Amino acid sequence: MAAHAEPILPMKAVSGSVPTEPGWAFEVKWDGMRIVARVDGEVTLSSAGW
């Protein structure tokens, strides 16, 4: 049985300017929720809103 690690919560959205330097990518989040999936023998989903 795998040891359970502390949950990793998704980053909160903040307003800011879009980076224009090479190597950056972004996407507009129109709706839905941010979740983090941890797969370590089992799947654990974490969300800042849960």
Summary of the structure (lengths in Angstrom):
residues: 50
radius of gyration: 14.7
end to end distance: 24.8
largest distance: 44.9
contacts: 57
relative contact order: 0.40
helix: 0%
strand: 16%
